[in-house]
Protein backbone atom coordinates (compact mmCIF):
# COMPACT_ATOMS: atom_id res chain seq x y z
CA UNK A 1 0.00 0.00 0.00
CA UNK A 2 1.23 3.50 -0.75
CA UNK A 3 -0.04 6.92 0.25
CA UNK A 4 -1.72 7.38 -3.10
CA UNK A 5 -4.11 4.54 -2.30
CA UNK A 6 -5.05 6.20 0.98
CA UNK A 7 -5.63 9.57 -0.70
CA UNK A 8 -7.84 7.94 -3.34
CA UNK A 9 -9.77 6.06 -0.66
CA UNK A 10 -10.36 9.20 1.45
CA UNK A 11 -11.53 11.17 -1.59
CA UNK A 12 -14.09 8.50 -2.56
CA UNK A 13 -15.24 8.15 1.07
CA UNK A 14 -15.74 11.90 1.46
CA UNK A 15 -17.45 12.40 -1.91
CA UNK A 16 -19.56 9.23 -1.68
CA UNK A 17 -19.22 8.96 -5.42
CA UNK A 18 -16.38 7.62 -7.56
CA UNK A 19 -16.89 10.02 -10.47
CA UNK A 20 -16.95 13.11 -8.24
CA UNK A 21 -13.87 11.83 -6.39
CA UNK A 22 -12.08 11.35 -9.71
CA UNK A 23 -12.89 14.95 -10.69
CA UNK A 24 -11.60 16.16 -7.31
CA UNK A 25 -8.37 14.19 -7.75
CA UNK A 26 -7.93 15.19 -11.39
CA UNK A 27 -7.89 11.65 -12.75
CA UNK A 28 -10.24 9.49 -14.80
CA UNK A 29 -12.96 7.43 -13.14
CA UNK A 30 -11.91 3.97 -14.42
CA UNK A 31 -8.32 4.13 -13.04
CA UNK A 32 -9.69 5.34 -9.70
CA UNK A 33 -12.12 2.44 -9.51
CA UNK A 34 -9.26 0.06 -10.28
CA UNK A 35 -7.11 1.58 -7.51
CA UNK A 36 -9.93 1.19 -4.97
CA UNK A 37 -10.40 -2.45 -6.03
CA UNK A 38 -6.65 -3.00 -5.74
CA UNK A 39 -6.70 -1.56 -2.21
CA UNK A 40 -9.62 -3.79 -1.22
CA UNK A 41 -7.77 -6.76 -2.69
CA UNK A 42 -4.61 -5.95 -0.77
CA UNK A 43 -6.52 -5.57 2.50
CA UNK A 44 -8.83 -8.49 1.71
CA UNK A 45 -11.82 -6.49 2.89
CA UNK A 46 -14.70 -4.65 1.24
CA UNK A 47 -14.41 -0.92 1.88
CA UNK A 48 -17.45 0.34 -0.05
CA UNK A 49 -20.95 -0.85 -0.79
CA UNK A 50 -22.05 0.09 -4.25
CA UNK A 51 -25.33 1.99 -4.47
CA UNK A 52 -27.35 3.10 -7.50
CA UNK A 53 -26.11 6.70 -7.14
CA UNK A 54 -22.76 6.31 -5.49
CA UNK A 55 -21.03 4.34 -2.75
CA UNK A 56 -21.10 4.15 1.05
CA UNK A 57 -18.54 2.92 3.53
CA UNK A 58 -18.69 -0.50 5.07
CA UNK A 59 -17.83 -0.90 8.75
CA UNK A 60 -14.26 -1.78 7.73
CA UNK A 61 -14.18 1.29 5.49
CA UNK A 62 -15.31 3.57 8.32
CA UNK A 63 -12.52 2.17 10.50
CA UNK A 64 -9.92 2.73 7.79
CA UNK A 65 -11.14 6.27 7.05
CA UNK A 66 -10.30 7.48 10.53
CA UNK A 67 -6.77 6.03 10.39
CA UNK A 68 -6.21 7.11 6.78
CA UNK A 69 -7.02 10.73 7.61
CA UNK A 70 -4.68 10.61 10.60
CA UNK A 71 -1.85 9.04 8.56
CA UNK A 72 -2.18 11.52 5.70
CA UNK A 73 -2.31 14.41 8.19
CA UNK A 74 0.86 13.21 9.92
CA UNK A 75 2.66 12.80 6.59
CA UNK A 76 1.63 16.29 5.47
CA UNK A 77 2.73 17.70 8.82
CA UNK A 78 6.09 15.94 8.54
CA UNK A 79 6.64 17.36 5.05
CA UNK A 80 5.74 20.87 6.20
CA UNK A 81 8.06 20.61 9.21
CA UNK A 82 10.87 19.43 6.96
CA UNK A 83 10.33 22.38 4.60
CA UNK A 84 10.17 24.87 7.48
CA UNK A 85 13.31 23.39 9.03
CA UNK A 86 15.17 23.55 5.72
CA UNK A 87 14.25 27.24 5.49
CA UNK A 88 15.36 27.92 9.06
CA UNK A 89 11.79 28.59 10.21
CA UNK A 90 11.67 25.60 12.52
CA UNK A 91 14.19 23.71 14.63
CA UNK A 92 16.65 24.53 17.39
CA UNK A 93 19.40 27.08 17.82
CA UNK A 94 21.96 26.84 20.62
CA UNK A 95 23.63 30.21 21.26
CA UNK A 96 26.65 30.72 23.50
CA UNK A 97 28.02 33.94 24.91
CA UNK A 98 30.73 35.31 27.18
CA UNK A 99 29.76 36.94 30.48
CA UNK A 100 29.98 40.50 29.12
CA UNK A 101 28.36 40.04 25.69
CA UNK A 102 24.66 40.19 26.72
CA UNK A 103 25.16 43.61 28.31
CA UNK A 104 25.59 45.20 24.90
CA UNK A 105 22.18 46.21 23.51
CA UNK A 106 23.20 44.96 20.06
CA UNK A 107 23.32 41.36 21.32
CA UNK A 108 20.04 41.46 23.21
CA UNK A 109 18.31 43.21 20.31
CA UNK A 110 19.64 40.63 17.87
CA UNK A 111 18.37 37.74 20.00
CA UNK A 112 14.98 39.42 20.36
CA UNK A 113 14.70 40.18 16.63
CA UNK A 114 15.63 36.64 15.62
CA UNK A 115 13.08 35.23 18.05
CA UNK A 116 10.43 37.59 16.69
CA UNK A 117 11.17 36.61 13.09
CA UNK A 118 11.42 32.89 13.80
CA UNK A 119 9.09 32.13 16.72
CA UNK A 120 9.05 28.40 15.95
CA UNK A 121 12.81 28.02 16.37
CA UNK A 122 13.59 26.89 19.92
CA UNK A 123 16.52 28.97 21.16
CA UNK A 124 18.74 27.94 24.07
CA UNK A 125 21.43 30.15 25.64
CA UNK A 126 24.59 29.16 27.49
CA UNK A 127 27.40 31.18 29.08
CA UNK A 128 31.04 30.01 28.91
CA UNK A 129 34.56 31.34 28.54
CA UNK A 130 35.68 32.25 25.02
CA UNK A 131 37.88 29.20 24.47
CA UNK A 132 35.13 26.90 25.73
CA UNK A 133 32.63 28.53 23.40
CA UNK A 134 34.81 27.97 20.34
CA UNK A 135 35.31 24.32 21.33
CA UNK A 136 31.56 23.89 21.87
CA UNK A 137 30.82 25.25 18.38
CA UNK A 138 33.43 22.94 16.87
CA UNK A 139 31.94 19.97 18.74
CA UNK A 140 28.42 20.97 17.56
CA UNK A 141 27.17 21.46 21.12
CA UNK A 142 26.51 25.08 20.15
CA UNK A 143 25.50 26.51 16.79
CA UNK A 144 26.89 30.03 17.24
CA UNK A 145 28.58 31.98 20.02
CA UNK A 146 29.37 35.59 20.87
CA UNK A 147 32.95 36.11 21.98
CA UNK A 148 35.24 39.08 22.57
CA UNK A 149 38.82 37.99 21.73
CA UNK A 150 40.15 37.20 18.29
CA UNK A 151 40.83 33.59 19.20
CA UNK A 152 42.12 31.56 16.22
CA UNK A 153 38.85 29.88 15.24
CA UNK A 154 40.38 26.51 14.42
CA UNK A 155 39.40 23.89 11.89
CA UNK A 156 35.86 24.06 10.57
CA UNK A 157 34.99 27.29 12.41
CA UNK A 158 34.84 30.87 11.21
CA UNK A 159 34.90 34.17 13.08
CA UNK A 160 32.66 37.11 12.10
CA UNK A 161 33.68 40.58 13.33
CA UNK A 162 30.50 42.43 14.23
CA UNK A 163 31.35 45.63 16.08
CA UNK A 164 33.64 47.35 18.58
CA UNK A 165 32.81 49.42 21.64
CA UNK A 166 34.98 51.73 23.74
CA UNK A 167 36.49 50.70 27.06
CA UNK A 168 35.91 52.79 30.19
CA UNK A 169 37.66 52.97 33.55
CA UNK A 170 35.74 51.49 36.49
CA UNK A 171 36.68 53.15 39.79
CA UNK A 172 35.42 52.71 43.38
CA UNK A 173 32.87 55.41 44.17
CA UNK A 174 35.17 57.01 46.77
CA UNK A 175 38.24 57.02 44.51
CA UNK A 176 39.99 60.37 44.05
CA UNK A 177 39.41 60.19 40.28
CA UNK A 178 35.78 59.09 40.59
CA UNK A 179 34.20 62.39 39.61
CA UNK A 180 31.11 63.10 37.61
CA UNK A 181 33.20 64.82 34.96
CA UNK A 182 32.60 63.69 31.41
CA UNK A 183 36.11 64.70 30.44
CA UNK A 184 38.10 61.67 29.25
CA UNK A 185 40.45 60.23 31.83
CA UNK A 186 44.03 59.83 30.70
CA UNK A 187 45.07 56.22 31.13
CA UNK A 188 48.43 57.17 32.64
CA UNK A 189 46.53 58.70 35.56
CA UNK A 190 45.96 55.09 36.72
CA UNK A 191 49.63 54.13 36.63
CA UNK A 192 49.95 53.90 40.41
CA UNK A 193 46.61 52.17 40.97
CA UNK A 194 46.12 48.48 41.79
CA UNK A 195 44.43 46.81 38.81
CA UNK A 196 41.82 44.07 38.88
CA UNK A 197 41.84 42.00 35.70
CA UNK A 198 39.97 38.96 34.49
CA UNK A 199 42.14 35.93 34.04
CA UNK A 200 43.85 35.80 30.70
CA UNK A 201 42.59 32.26 30.10
CA UNK A 202 39.04 33.63 30.33
CA UNK A 203 39.53 36.52 27.93
CA UNK A 204 42.99 36.86 26.36
CA UNK A 205 41.85 39.47 23.87
CA UNK A 206 40.70 42.09 26.36
CA UNK A 207 43.38 41.15 28.88
CA UNK A 208 46.12 41.67 26.32
CA UNK A 209 44.48 44.85 25.03
CA UNK A 210 44.43 46.38 28.54
CA UNK A 211 48.03 45.43 29.35
CA UNK A 212 49.20 46.62 25.93
CA UNK A 213 47.35 49.94 26.25
CA UNK A 214 48.87 50.56 29.68
CA UNK A 215 52.35 49.88 28.37
CA UNK A 216 51.71 52.26 25.50
CA UNK A 217 50.74 54.84 28.13
CA UNK A 218 54.09 54.30 29.81
CA UNK A 219 53.42 51.83 32.61
CA UNK A 220 52.77 48.17 33.36
CA UNK A 221 49.56 47.65 35.33
CA UNK A 222 50.08 46.39 38.85
CA UNK A 223 47.65 43.49 39.03
CA UNK A 224 46.42 42.98 42.59
CA UNK A 225 43.49 40.67 41.88
CA UNK A 226 42.23 38.44 39.07
CA UNK A 227 38.68 37.23 38.53
CA UNK A 228 37.34 34.40 36.36
CA UNK A 229 34.79 36.61 34.59
CA UNK A 230 34.79 40.24 33.53
CA UNK A 231 31.64 40.94 35.55
CA UNK A 232 33.30 39.54 38.68
CA UNK A 233 36.03 42.19 38.47
CA UNK A 234 33.38 44.82 39.12
CA UNK A 235 32.46 43.21 42.43
CA UNK A 236 36.08 43.68 43.53
CA UNK A 237 36.11 47.27 42.28
CA UNK A 238 32.91 47.95 44.24
CA UNK A 239 34.68 46.59 47.33
CA UNK A 240 37.42 49.18 46.84
CA UNK A 241 40.16 46.69 46.00
CA UNK A 242 41.33 48.39 42.83
CA UNK A 243 40.38 49.71 39.40
CA UNK A 244 39.76 48.04 36.07
CA UNK A 245 38.80 48.70 32.46
CA UNK A 246 35.60 47.24 31.03
CA UNK A 247 33.51 47.57 27.86
CA UNK A 248 31.27 50.64 28.02
CA UNK A 249 28.12 48.51 27.88
CA UNK A 250 28.85 47.33 31.43
CA UNK A 251 28.83 50.85 32.84
CA UNK A 252 25.31 50.48 34.19
CA UNK A 253 26.34 47.85 36.74
CA UNK A 254 26.51 48.75 40.43
CA UNK A 255 26.24 52.54 39.87
CA UNK A 256 25.98 53.18 43.61
CA UNK A 257 29.43 51.67 44.23
CA UNK A 258 31.30 52.26 40.98
CA UNK A 259 31.99 55.33 38.86
CA UNK A 260 32.76 54.82 35.18
CA UNK A 261 35.01 57.33 33.42
CA UNK A 262 35.51 57.55 29.65
CA UNK A 263 39.12 57.22 28.53
CA UNK A 264 41.15 59.40 26.24
CA UNK A 265 42.14 57.96 22.89
CA UNK A 266 44.24 54.85 23.45
CA UNK A 267 45.46 52.97 20.34
CA UNK A 268 44.29 49.35 20.26
CA UNK A 269 42.03 49.62 23.30
CA UNK A 270 38.54 48.52 22.27
CA UNK A 271 36.10 45.77 23.14
CA UNK A 272 35.00 43.88 20.03
CA UNK A 273 32.02 41.59 19.72
CA UNK A 274 32.50 38.66 17.38
CA UNK A 275 30.33 35.74 16.33
CA UNK A 276 31.83 32.29 15.91
CA UNK A 277 30.04 29.70 13.77
CA UNK A 278 30.82 26.53 11.85
CA UNK A 279 31.79 26.90 8.22
CA UNK A 280 29.72 23.92 7.10
CA UNK A 281 27.28 21.34 8.49
CA UNK A 282 25.28 23.96 10.34
CA UNK A 283 21.52 24.28 10.38
CA UNK A 284 19.42 26.63 8.29
CA UNK A 285 18.45 28.40 11.53
CA UNK A 286 22.14 29.01 12.29
CA UNK A 287 22.73 30.36 8.78
CA UNK A 288 19.81 32.74 9.20
CA UNK A 289 21.11 33.90 12.57
CA UNK A 290 24.57 34.63 11.15
CA UNK A 291 23.06 36.51 8.21
CA UNK A 292 20.87 38.59 10.52
CA UNK A 293 23.84 39.33 12.82
CA UNK A 294 25.91 40.58 9.88
CA UNK A 295 23.03 42.67 8.56
CA UNK A 296 22.36 44.27 11.95
CA UNK A 297 26.08 44.86 12.53
CA UNK A 298 26.36 46.76 9.24
CA UNK A 299 23.37 48.87 10.23
CA UNK A 300 24.78 49.51 13.71
CA UNK A 301 28.22 50.50 12.42
CA UNK A 302 26.74 52.72 9.74
CA UNK A 303 24.59 54.52 12.30
CA UNK A 304 27.52 54.95 14.66
CA UNK A 305 29.72 56.33 11.87
CA UNK A 306 27.00 58.83 10.92
CA UNK A 307 26.80 60.11 14.50
CA UNK A 308 30.55 60.55 14.76
Secondary structure, DSSP 8 states (H G I E B T S, - for coil): --HHHHHHHHHHHHHTSHHHHHHHHTS-HHHHHHHHHHHHHHHTS--EEEETTEEEE-HHHHHHHHHHHHHHHHHHHHHHHHHHHHTTSSEEEEEEE-TTGGGSHHHHHHHHHHHHH-TTEEEEEEE--HHHHHHHHHTTS-SEEEESS-----TTEEEEEEEEE-EEEEEETTSTT--S--S-B-GGGGTTSEEEEE-TTT-HHHHHHHHHHHHHTT---EEEEEESSHHHHHHHHHTTS-BEEEEGGGTTTTTTTEEEEEB---TT--EEEEEEEESSS--HHHHHHHHHHHHHHHHHHHHHHHH-
